[in-house]
Each structure stands twice: as C-alpha cells, then as structure tokens.
C-alpha cells in the first residue's frame, strides 16, 4: 500500500530464519527478528469495536493513514 501511494514498485525478499541469525551478528536490530517471526506466520485480526463503543474513537482505515503519513513526510522534508 505504501509503494502504491508513492507510485513505486514494492520489492520484497524472503530471508530464511537461519540467515537472520547470521545477519544479527552484524546488524543488532536483526537479532530480535527470529523471536518475533510468529507475528508474520498468521494473519492479524483486529477488532476495536469494544474500544470504539466505550470511547467513541474510530480507527483510521489503513489506506487513509498511509496517505496522511506520506503527505506529512513530504511536507517536512
């Protein structure tokens, strides 16, 4: 969605789990990725209805949030 908003092509690569451990030796933030992989192994299902019912706050749709983010970044270059 971000690439689409920027009129760019998305470039995605898969990195094997074992490679993340090797990369983690040289790139400290990559050390955390193997233990967080469970977040990418199944879909996220969000239900904010209880929060919305209680506080009246409605979540921003992802497409709108991305568009706002890109506009903000362009304004603050």
PDB file with one MODEL, atoms N, CA, C and O in Angstrom:
MODEL        1
ATOM      1  N   UNK A   1       0.824  -1.197   0.000  1.00  0.00           N
ATOM      2  CA  UNK A   1       0.000   0.000   0.000  1.00  0.00           C
ATOM      3  C   UNK A   1       0.868   1.261   0.000  1.00  0.00           C
ATOM      4  O   UNK A   1       0.542   2.252  -0.653  1.00  0.00           O
ATOM      5  N   UNK A   2       1.959   1.208   0.730  1.00  0.00           N
ATOM      6  CA  UNK A   2       2.865   2.370   0.771  1.00  0.00           C
ATOM      7  C   UNK A   2       3.513   2.574  -0.593  1.00  0.00           C
ATOM      8  O   UNK A   2       3.595   3.701  -1.081  1.00  0.00           O
ATOM      9  N   UNK A   3       3.972   1.492  -1.207  1.00  0.00           N
ATOM     10  CA  UNK A   3       4.582   1.598  -2.535  1.00  0.00           C
ATOM     11  C   UNK A   3       3.579   2.170  -3.528  1.00  0.00           C
ATOM     12  O   UNK A   3       3.933   3.003  -4.362  1.00  0.00           O
ATOM     13  N   UNK A   4       2.340   1.727  -3.442  1.00  0.00           N
ATOM     14  CA  UNK A   4       1.304   2.248  -4.336  1.00  0.00           C
ATOM     15  C   UNK A   4       1.090   3.737  -4.155  1.00  0.00           C
ATOM     16  O   UNK A   4       0.940   4.469  -5.133  1.00  0.00           O
ATOM     17  N   UNK A   5       1.076   4.184  -2.930  1.00  0.00           N
ATOM     18  CA  UNK A   5       0.896   5.613  -2.644  1.00  0.00           C
ATOM     19  C   UNK A   5       2.072   6.431  -3.169  1.00  0.00           C
ATOM     20  O   UNK A   5       1.907   7.595  -3.535  1.00  0.00           O
ATOM     21  N   UNK A   6       3.255   5.826  -3.208  1.00  0.00           N
ATOM     22  CA  UNK A   6       4.453   6.509  -3.709  1.00  0.00           C
ATOM     23  C   UNK A   6       4.677   6.284  -5.202  1.00  0.00           C
ATOM     24  O   UNK A   6       5.670   6.748  -5.764  1.00  0.00           O
ATOM     25  N   UNK A   7       3.749   5.571  -5.839  1.00  0.00           N
ATOM     26  CA  UNK A   7       3.898   5.208  -7.260  1.00  0.00           C
ATOM     27  C   UNK A   7       5.218   4.506  -7.517  1.00  0.00           C
ATOM     28  O   UNK A   7       5.919   4.801  -8.485  1.00  0.00           O
ATOM     29  N   UNK A   8       5.544   3.579  -6.640  1.00  0.00           N
ATOM     30  CA  UNK A   8       6.787   2.813  -6.752  1.00  0.00           C
ATOM     31  C   UNK A   8       6.433   1.331  -6.738  1.00  0.00           C
ATOM     32  O   UNK A   8       5.335   0.942  -6.339  1.00  0.00           O
ATOM     33  N   UNK A   9       7.375   0.519  -7.176  1.00  0.00           N
ATOM     34  CA  UNK A   9       7.139  -0.924  -7.106  1.00  0.00           C
ATOM     35  C   UNK A   9       7.676  -1.437  -5.770  1.00  0.00           C
ATOM     36  O   UNK A   9       8.742  -1.026  -5.311  1.00  0.00           O
ATOM     37  N   UNK A  10       6.922  -2.336  -5.164  1.00  0.00           N
ATOM     38  CA  UNK A  10       7.335  -2.909  -3.883  1.00  0.00           C
ATOM     39  C   UNK A  10       8.360  -4.007  -4.148  1.00  0.00           C
ATOM     40  O   UNK A  10       8.148  -4.867  -5.003  1.00  0.00           O
ATOM     41  N   UNK A  11       9.452  -3.977  -3.425  1.00  0.00           N
ATOM     42  CA  UNK A  11      10.492  -5.005  -3.559  1.00  0.00           C
ATOM     43  C   UNK A  11      10.507  -5.805  -2.267  1.00  0.00           C
ATOM     44  O   UNK A  11      10.810  -5.276  -1.198  1.00  0.00           O
ATOM     45  N   UNK A  12      10.181  -7.068  -2.377  1.00  0.00           N
ATOM     46  CA  UNK A  12      10.080  -7.928  -1.206  1.00  0.00           C
ATOM     47  C   UNK A  12      11.017  -9.108  -1.380  1.00  0.00           C
ATOM     48  O   UNK A  12      11.089  -9.697  -2.458  1.00  0.00           O
ATOM     49  N   UNK A  13      11.733  -9.451  -0.322  1.00  0.00           N
ATOM     50  CA  UNK A  13      12.616 -10.612  -0.340  1.00  0.00           C
ATOM     51  C   UNK A  13      12.356 -11.447   0.901  1.00  0.00           C
ATOM     52  O   UNK A  13      12.099 -10.912   1.980  1.00  0.00           O
ATOM     53  N   UNK A  14      12.424 -12.742   0.742  1.00  0.00           N
ATOM     54  CA  UNK A  14      12.348 -13.645   1.885  1.00  0.00           C
ATOM     55  C   UNK A  14      13.750 -13.917   2.389  1.00  0.00           C
ATOM     56  O   UNK A  14      14.678 -14.134   1.610  1.00  0.00           O
ATOM     57  N   UNK A  15      13.888 -13.902   3.696  1.00  0.00           N
ATOM     58  CA  UNK A  15      15.174 -14.222   4.325  1.00  0.00           C
ATOM     59  C   UNK A  15      14.939 -15.442   5.204  1.00  0.00           C
ATOM     60  O   UNK A  15      14.084 -15.405   6.088  1.00  0.00           O
ATOM     61  N   UNK A  16      15.680 -16.521   4.980  1.00  0.00           N
ATOM     62  CA  UNK A  16      15.500 -17.702   5.828  1.00  0.00           C
ATOM     63  C   UNK A  16      15.822 -17.385   7.289  1.00  0.00           C
ATOM     64  O   UNK A  16      16.634 -16.510   7.592  1.00  0.00           O
ATOM     65  N   UNK A  17      15.163 -18.119   8.180  1.00  0.00           N
ATOM     66  CA  UNK A  17      15.340 -17.904   9.617  1.00  0.00           C
ATOM     67  C   UNK A  17      16.813 -17.989  10.011  1.00  0.00           C
ATOM     68  O   UNK A  17      17.288 -17.160  10.787  1.00  0.00           O
ATOM     69  N   UNK A  18      17.545 -18.976   9.488  1.00  0.00           N
ATOM     70  CA  UNK A  18      18.947 -19.137   9.855  1.00  0.00           C
ATOM     71  C   UNK A  18      19.773 -17.925   9.425  1.00  0.00           C
ATOM     72  O   UNK A  18      20.735 -17.551  10.096  1.00  0.00           O
ATOM     73  N   UNK A  19      19.389 -17.314   8.297  1.00  0.00           N
ATOM     74  CA  UNK A  19      20.117 -16.149   7.789  1.00  0.00           C
ATOM     75  C   UNK A  19      19.911 -14.940   8.714  1.00  0.00           C
ATOM     76  O   UNK A  19      20.798 -14.096   8.849  1.00  0.00           O
ATOM     77  N   UNK A  20      18.746 -14.867   9.341  1.00  0.00           N
ATOM     78  CA  UNK A  20      18.502 -13.758  10.268  1.00  0.00           C
ATOM     79  C   UNK A  20      19.470 -13.814  11.451  1.00  0.00           C
ATOM     80  O   UNK A  20      19.911 -12.780  11.951  1.00  0.00           O
ATOM     81  N   UNK A  21      19.792 -15.019  11.888  1.00  0.00           N
ATOM     82  CA  UNK A  21      20.757 -15.166  12.981  1.00  0.00           C
ATOM     83  C   UNK A  21      22.145 -14.675  12.540  1.00  0.00           C
ATOM     84  O   UNK A  21      22.852 -14.014  13.300  1.00  0.00           O
ATOM     85  N   UNK A  22      22.516 -15.010  11.312  1.00  0.00           N
ATOM     86  CA  UNK A  22      23.817 -14.576  10.781  1.00  0.00           C
ATOM     87  C   UNK A  22      23.841 -13.057  10.624  1.00  0.00           C
ATOM     88  O   UNK A  22      24.797 -12.401  11.037  1.00  0.00           O
ATOM     89  N   UNK A  23      22.798 -12.506  10.032  1.00  0.00           N
ATOM     90  CA  UNK A  23      22.722 -11.048   9.844  1.00  0.00           C
ATOM     91  C   UNK A  23      22.746 -10.344  11.198  1.00  0.00           C
ATOM     92  O   UNK A  23      23.323  -9.264  11.326  1.00  0.00           O
ATOM     93  N   UNK A  24      22.118 -10.954  12.213  1.00  0.00           N
ATOM     94  CA  UNK A  24      22.064 -10.373  13.550  1.00  0.00           C
ATOM     95  C   UNK A  24      23.434 -10.164  14.178  1.00  0.00           C
ATOM     96  O   UNK A  24      23.591  -9.328  15.067  1.00  0.00           O
ATOM     97  N   UNK A  25      24.426 -10.919  13.720  1.00  0.00           N
ATOM     98  CA  UNK A  25      25.785 -10.731  14.227  1.00  0.00           C
ATOM     99  C   UNK A  25      26.312  -9.356  13.815  1.00  0.00           C
ATOM    100  O   UNK A  25      27.065  -8.722  14.554  1.00  0.00           O
ATOM    101  N   UNK A  26      25.905  -8.901  12.625  1.00  0.00           N
ATOM    102  CA  UNK A  26      26.416  -7.640  12.069  1.00  0.00           C
ATOM    103  C   UNK A  26      25.435  -6.477  12.187  1.00  0.00           C
ATOM    104  O   UNK A  26      25.849  -5.318  12.213  1.00  0.00           O
ATOM    105  N   UNK A  27      24.138  -6.779  12.259  1.00  0.00           N
ATOM    106  CA  UNK A  27      23.104  -5.751  12.343  1.00  0.00           C
ATOM    107  C   UNK A  27      22.290  -6.021  13.615  1.00  0.00           C
ATOM    108  O   UNK A  27      21.394  -6.865  13.612  1.00  0.00           O
ATOM    109  N   UNK A  28      22.599  -5.309  14.694  1.00  0.00           N
ATOM    110  CA  UNK A  28      21.996  -5.615  16.001  1.00  0.00           C
ATOM    111  C   UNK A  28      20.472  -5.717  16.006  1.00  0.00           C
ATOM    112  O   UNK A  28      19.924  -6.589  16.681  1.00  0.00           O
ATOM    113  N   UNK A  29      19.782  -4.856  15.278  1.00  0.00           N
ATOM    114  CA  UNK A  29      18.318  -4.900  15.322  1.00  0.00           C
ATOM    115  C   UNK A  29      17.771  -6.208  14.744  1.00  0.00           C
ATOM    116  O   UNK A  29      16.678  -6.640  15.111  1.00  0.00           O
ATOM    117  N   UNK A  30      18.522  -6.830  13.851  1.00  0.00           N
ATOM    118  CA  UNK A  30      18.086  -8.104  13.255  1.00  0.00           C
ATOM    119  C   UNK A  30      18.140  -9.252  14.258  1.00  0.00           C
ATOM    120  O   UNK A  30      17.545 -10.301  14.011  1.00  0.00           O
ATOM    121  N   UNK A  31      18.829  -9.085  15.371  1.00  0.00           N
ATOM    122  CA  UNK A  31      18.874 -10.132  16.401  1.00  0.00           C
ATOM    123  C   UNK A  31      17.492 -10.401  16.971  1.00  0.00           C
ATOM    124  O   UNK A  31      17.198 -11.509  17.420  1.00  0.00           O
ATOM    125  N   UNK A  32      16.648  -9.379  16.948  1.00  0.00           N
ATOM    126  CA  UNK A  32      15.304  -9.503  17.522  1.00  0.00           C
ATOM    127  C   UNK A  32      14.322 -10.203  16.595  1.00  0.00           C
ATOM    128  O   UNK A  32      13.319 -10.739  17.067  1.00  0.00           O
ATOM    129  N   UNK A  33      14.575 -10.215  15.308  1.00  0.00           N
ATOM    130  CA  UNK A  33      13.608 -10.726  14.347  1.00  0.00           C
ATOM    131  C   UNK A  33      13.245 -12.193  14.526  1.00  0.00           C
ATOM    132  O   UNK A  33      12.057 -12.512  14.480  1.00  0.00           O
ATOM    133  N   UNK A  34      14.191 -13.107  14.727  1.00  0.00           N
ATOM    134  CA  UNK A  34      13.793 -14.519  14.843  1.00  0.00           C
ATOM    135  C   UNK A  34      12.751 -14.772  15.928  1.00  0.00           C
ATOM    136  O   UNK A  34      11.841 -15.576  15.723  1.00  0.00           O
ATOM    137  N   UNK A  35      12.860 -14.113  17.064  1.00  0.00           N
ATOM    138  CA  UNK A  35      11.892 -14.358  18.129  1.00  0.00           C
ATOM    139  C   UNK A  35      10.554 -13.681  17.862  1.00  0.00           C
ATOM    140  O   UNK A  35       9.564 -13.989  18.526  1.00  0.00           O
ATOM    141  N   UNK A  36      10.512 -12.768  16.904  1.00  0.00           N
ATOM    142  CA  UNK A  36       9.270 -12.081  16.586  1.00  0.00           C
ATOM    143  C   UNK A  36       8.587 -12.635  15.332  1.00  0.00           C
ATOM    144  O   UNK A  36       7.546 -12.120  14.922  1.00  0.00           O
ATOM    145  N   UNK A  37       9.148 -13.658  14.731  1.00  0.00           N
ATOM    146  CA  UNK A  37       8.596 -14.201  13.487  1.00  0.00           C
ATOM    147  C   UNK A  37       7.169 -14.699  13.620  1.00  0.00           C
ATOM    148  O   UNK A  37       6.423 -14.700  12.640  1.00  0.00           O
ATOM    149  N   UNK A  38       6.775 -15.120  14.811  1.00  0.00           N
ATOM    150  CA  UNK A  38       5.408 -15.604  14.991  1.00  0.00           C
ATOM    151  C   UNK A  38       4.382 -14.554  14.546  1.00  0.00           C
ATOM    152  O   UNK A  38       3.263 -14.901  14.167  1.00  0.00           O
ATOM    153  N   UNK A  39       4.762 -13.283  14.592  1.00  0.00           N
ATOM    154  CA  UNK A  39       3.844 -12.209  14.200  1.00  0.00           C
ATOM    155  C   UNK A  39       3.563 -12.225  12.696  1.00  0.00           C
ATOM    156  O   UNK A  39       2.565 -11.664  12.245  1.00  0.00           O
ATOM    157  N   UNK A  40       4.430 -12.858  11.932  1.00  0.00           N
ATOM    158  CA  UNK A  40       4.286 -12.868  10.476  1.00  0.00           C
ATOM    159  C   UNK A  40       3.800 -14.213   9.955  1.00  0.00           C
ATOM    160  O   UNK A  40       3.624 -14.375   8.747  1.00  0.00           O
ATOM    161  N   UNK A  41       3.580 -15.174  10.832  1.00  0.00           N
ATOM    162  CA  UNK A  41       3.211 -16.518  10.401  1.00  0.00           C
ATOM    163  C   UNK A  41       1.705 -16.720  10.263  1.00  0.00           C
ATOM    164  O   UNK A  41       1.263 -17.735   9.726  1.00  0.00           O
ATOM    165  N   UNK A  42       0.924 -15.773  10.739  1.00  0.00           N
ATOM    166  CA  UNK A  42      -0.524 -15.835  10.558  1.00  0.00           C
ATOM    167  C   UNK A  42      -1.081 -14.425  10.497  1.00  0.00           C
ATOM    168  O   UNK A  42      -0.444 -13.461  10.921  1.00  0.00           O
ATOM    169  N   UNK A  43      -2.282 -14.334   9.959  1.00  0.00           N
ATOM    170  CA  UNK A  43      -2.903 -13.022   9.802  1.00  0.00           C
ATOM    171  C   UNK A  43      -3.246 -12.403  11.151  1.00  0.00           C
ATOM    172  O   UNK A  43      -3.581 -13.102  12.108  1.00  0.00           O
ATOM    173  N   UNK A  44      -3.156 -11.076  11.205  1.00  0.00           N
ATOM    174  CA  UNK A  44      -3.633 -10.336  12.370  1.00  0.00           C
ATOM    175  C   UNK A  44      -5.130 -10.083  12.168  1.00  0.00           C
ATOM    176  O   UNK A  44      -5.558  -9.751  11.063  1.00  0.00           O
ATOM    177  N   UNK A  45      -5.894 -10.235  13.193  1.00  0.00           N
ATOM    178  CA  UNK A  45      -7.307  -9.888  13.134  1.00  0.00           C
ATOM    179  C   UNK A  45      -7.546  -8.869  14.249  1.00  0.00           C
ATOM    180  O   UNK A  45      -7.422  -9.180  15.434  1.00  0.00           O
ATOM    181  N   UNK A  46      -7.884  -7.671  13.850  1.00  0.00           N
ATOM    182  CA  UNK A  46      -8.111  -6.600  14.812  1.00  0.00           C
ATOM    183  C   UNK A  46      -9.603  -6.340  14.956  1.00  0.00           C
ATOM    184  O   UNK A  46     -10.334  -6.289  13.967  1.00  0.00           O
ATOM    185  N   UNK A  47     -10.036  -6.181  16.166  1.00  0.00           N
ATOM    186  CA  UNK A  47     -11.423  -5.830  16.441  1.00  0.00           C
ATOM    187  C   UNK A  47     -11.406  -4.739  17.507  1.00  0.00           C
ATOM    188  O   UNK A  47     -11.183  -5.003  18.688  1.00  0.00           O
ATOM    189  N   UNK A  48     -11.642  -3.535  17.072  1.00  0.00           N
ATOM    190  CA  UNK A  48     -11.600  -2.405  18.003  1.00  0.00           C
ATOM    191  C   UNK A  48     -13.003  -1.983  18.430  1.00  0.00           C
ATOM    192  O   UNK A  48     -13.185  -0.885  18.957  1.00  0.00           O
ATOM    193  N   UNK A  49     -13.988  -2.839  18.207  1.00  0.00           N
ATOM    194  CA  UNK A  49     -15.374  -2.459  18.486  1.00  0.00           C
ATOM    195  C   UNK A  49     -15.609  -2.124  19.959  1.00  0.00           C
ATOM    196  O   UNK A  49     -16.349  -1.185  20.252  1.00  0.00           O
ATOM    197  N   UNK A  50     -15.007  -2.856  20.891  1.00  0.00           N
ATOM    198  CA  UNK A  50     -15.198  -2.557  22.317  1.00  0.00           C
ATOM    199  C   UNK A  50     -14.633  -1.178  22.660  1.00  0.00           C
ATOM    200  O   UNK A  50     -15.251  -0.410  23.397  1.00  0.00           O
ATOM    201  N   UNK A  51     -13.456  -0.874  22.119  1.00  0.00           N
ATOM    202  CA  UNK A  51     -12.840   0.432  22.373  1.00  0.00           C
ATOM    203  C   UNK A  51     -13.694   1.541  21.766  1.00  0.00           C
ATOM    204  O   UNK A  51     -13.939   2.567  22.401  1.00  0.00           O
ATOM    205  N   UNK A  52     -14.147   1.323  20.525  1.00  0.00           N
ATOM    206  CA  UNK A  52     -14.982   2.313  19.844  1.00  0.00           C
ATOM    207  C   UNK A  52     -16.281   2.532  20.609  1.00  0.00           C
ATOM    208  O   UNK A  52     -16.715   3.669  20.796  1.00  0.00           O
ATOM    209  N   UNK A  53     -16.904   1.433  21.055  1.00  0.00           N
ATOM    210  CA  UNK A  53     -18.149   1.557  21.824  1.00  0.00           C
ATOM    211  C   UNK A  53     -17.932   2.329  23.123  1.00  0.00           C
ATOM    212  O   UNK A  53     -18.781   3.128  23.518  1.00  0.00           O
ATOM    213  N   UNK A  54     -16.819   2.099  23.779  1.00  0.00           N
ATOM    214  CA  UNK A  54     -16.557   2.714  25.086  1.00  0.00           C
ATOM    215  C   UNK A  54     -16.139   4.181  24.967  1.00  0.00           C
ATOM    216  O   UNK A  54     -16.616   5.031  25.719  1.00  0.00           O
ATOM    217  N   UNK A  55     -15.240   4.471  24.013  1.00  0.00           N
ATOM    218  CA  UNK A  55     -14.650   5.807  23.936  1.00  0.00           C
ATOM    219  C   UNK A  55     -15.085   6.623  22.718  1.00  0.00           C
ATOM    220  O   UNK A  55     -14.807   7.820  22.646  1.00  0.00           O
ATOM    221  N   UNK A  56     -15.761   5.989  21.765  1.00  0.00           N
ATOM    222  CA  UNK A  56     -16.228   6.714  20.586  1.00  0.00           C
ATOM    223  C   UNK A  56     -15.152   7.051  19.578  1.00  0.00           C
ATOM    224  O   UNK A  56     -15.381   7.842  18.663  1.00  0.00           O
ATOM    225  N   UNK A  57     -13.978   6.459  19.737  1.00  0.00           N
ATOM    226  CA  UNK A  57     -12.874   6.711  18.816  1.00  0.00           C
ATOM    227  C   UNK A  57     -12.917   5.650  17.717  1.00  0.00           C
ATOM    228  O   UNK A  57     -12.994   4.455  17.999  1.00  0.00           O
ATOM    229  N   UNK A  58     -12.869   6.095  16.476  1.00  0.00           N
ATOM    230  CA  UNK A  58     -12.913   5.171  15.352  1.00  0.00           C
ATOM    231  C   UNK A  58     -11.517   5.076  14.733  1.00  0.00           C
ATOM    232  O   UNK A  58     -10.853   6.090  14.517  1.00  0.00           O
ATOM    233  N   UNK A  59     -11.088   3.859  14.452  1.00  0.00           N
ATOM    234  CA  UNK A  59      -9.765   3.644  13.858  1.00  0.00           C
ATOM    235  C   UNK A  59      -9.703   4.235  12.454  1.00  0.00           C
ATOM    236  O   UNK A  59     -10.686   4.208  11.714  1.00  0.00           O
ATOM    237  N   UNK A  60      -8.547   4.763  12.099  1.00  0.00           N
ATOM    238  CA  UNK A  60      -8.317   5.282  10.756  1.00  0.00           C
ATOM    239  C   UNK A  60      -8.077   4.108   9.817  1.00  0.00           C
ATOM    240  O   UNK A  60      -7.265   3.237  10.127  1.00  0.00           O
ATOM    241  N   UNK A  61      -8.758   4.061   8.681  1.00  0.00           N
ATOM    242  CA  UNK A  61      -8.502   2.985   7.718  1.00  0.00           C
ATOM    243  C   UNK A  61      -7.047   3.022   7.257  1.00  0.00           C
ATOM    244  O   UNK A  61      -6.491   4.105   7.080  1.00  0.00           O
ATOM    245  N   UNK A  62      -6.418   1.859   7.059  1.00  0.00           N
ATOM    246  CA  UNK A  62      -5.000   1.828   6.672  1.00  0.00           C
ATOM    247  C   UNK A  62      -4.663   2.690   5.457  1.00  0.00           C
ATOM    248  O   UNK A  62      -3.663   3.407   5.478  1.00  0.00           O
ATOM    249  N   UNK A  63      -5.470   2.635   4.405  1.00  0.00           N
ATOM    250  CA  UNK A  63      -5.171   3.417   3.198  1.00  0.00           C
ATOM    251  C   UNK A  63      -5.139   4.915   3.506  1.00  0.00           C
ATOM    252  O   UNK A  63      -4.277   5.637   3.004  1.00  0.00           O
ATOM    253  N   UNK A  64      -6.069   5.373   4.322  1.00  0.00           N
ATOM    254  CA  UNK A  64      -6.108   6.791   4.699  1.00  0.00           C
ATOM    255  C   UNK A  64      -4.904   7.155   5.565  1.00  0.00           C
ATOM    256  O   UNK A  64      -4.319   8.225   5.391  1.00  0.00           O
ATOM    257  N   UNK A  65      -4.530   6.281   6.491  1.00  0.00           N
ATOM    258  CA  UNK A  65      -3.376   6.528   7.351  1.00  0.00           C
ATOM    259  C   UNK A  65      -2.085   6.621   6.559  1.00  0.00           C
ATOM    260  O   UNK A  65      -1.245   7.481   6.825  1.00  0.00           O
ATOM    261  N   UNK A  66      -1.928   5.734   5.583  1.00  0.00           N
ATOM    262  CA  UNK A  66      -0.725   5.749   4.744  1.00  0.00           C
ATOM    263  C   UNK A  66      -0.680   7.028   3.926  1.00  0.00           C
ATOM    264  O   UNK A  66       0.371   7.660   3.814  1.00  0.00           O
ATOM    265  N   UNK A  67      -1.811   7.412   3.357  1.00  0.00           N
ATOM    266  CA  UNK A  67      -1.855   8.649   2.566  1.00  0.00           C
ATOM    267  C   UNK A  67      -1.473   9.849   3.436  1.00  0.00           C
ATOM    268  O   UNK A  67      -0.687  10.698   3.016  1.00  0.00           O
ATOM    269  N   UNK A  68      -2.029   9.917   4.644  1.00  0.00           N
ATOM    270  CA  UNK A  68      -1.703  11.022   5.566  1.00  0.00           C
ATOM    271  C   UNK A  68      -0.223  11.008   5.944  1.00  0.00           C
ATOM    272  O   UNK A  68       0.415  12.059   6.014  1.00  0.00           O
ATOM    273  N   UNK A  69       0.320   9.816   6.186  1.00  0.00           N
ATOM    274  CA  UNK A  69       1.735   9.683   6.538  1.00  0.00           C
ATOM    275  C   UNK A  69       2.624  10.218   5.413  1.00  0.00           C
ATOM    276  O   UNK A  69       3.543  10.997   5.665  1.00  0.00           O
ATOM    277  N   UNK A  70       2.353   9.803   4.184  1.00  0.00           N
ATOM    278  CA  UNK A  70       3.163  10.245   3.038  1.00  0.00           C
ATOM    279  C   UNK A  70       3.071  11.758   2.880  1.00  0.00           C
ATOM    280  O   UNK A  70       4.085  12.414   2.641  1.00  0.00           O
ATOM    281  N   UNK A  71       1.881  12.319   3.007  1.00  0.00           N
ATOM    282  CA  UNK A  71       1.717  13.778   2.895  1.00  0.00           C
ATOM    283  C   UNK A  71       2.507  14.499   3.989  1.00  0.00           C
ATOM    284  O   UNK A  71       3.144  15.519   3.729  1.00  0.00           O
ATOM    285  N   UNK A  72       2.463  13.969   5.205  1.00  0.00           N
ATOM    286  CA  UNK A  72       3.192  14.581   6.316  1.00  0.00           C
ATOM    287  C   UNK A  72       4.701  14.556   6.060  1.00  0.00           C
ATOM    288  O   UNK A  72       5.388  15.553   6.282  1.00  0.00           O
ATOM    289  N   UNK A  73       5.204  13.433   5.602  1.00  0.00           N
ATOM    290  CA  UNK A  73       6.643  13.305   5.332  1.00  0.00           C
ATOM    291  C   UNK A  73       7.074  14.276   4.229  1.00  0.00           C
ATOM    292  O   UNK A  73       8.126  14.907   4.323  1.00  0.00           O
ATOM    293  N   UNK A  74       6.245  14.385   3.181  1.00  0.00           N
ATOM    294  CA  UNK A  74       6.572  15.299   2.076  1.00  0.00           C
ATOM    295  C   UNK A  74       6.604  16.749   2.552  1.00  0.00           C
ATOM    296  O   UNK A  74       7.423  17.535   2.077  1.00  0.00           O
ATOM    297  N   UNK A  75       5.725  17.111   3.479  1.00  0.00           N
ATOM    298  CA  UNK A  75       5.670  18.486   3.983  1.00  0.00           C
ATOM    299  C   UNK A  75       6.839  18.819   4.893  1.00  0.00           C
ATOM    300  O   UNK A  75       7.193  19.988   5.046  1.00  0.00           O
ATOM    301  N   UNK A  76       7.442  17.805   5.499  1.00  0.00           N
ATOM    302  CA  UNK A  76       8.507  18.043   6.481  1.00  0.00           C
ATOM    303  C   UNK A  76       9.873  17.592   5.998  1.00  0.00           C
ATOM    304  O   UNK A  76      10.724  17.218   6.805  1.00  0.00           O
ATOM    305  N   UNK A  77      10.088  17.622   4.706  1.00  0.00           N
ATOM    306  CA  UNK A  77      11.404  17.269   4.147  1.00  0.00           C
ATOM    307  C   UNK A  77      12.358  18.411   4.317  1.00  0.00           C
ATOM    308  O   UNK A  77      13.517  18.312   3.912  1.00  0.00           O
TER     309      UNK A  77
ENDMDL
END
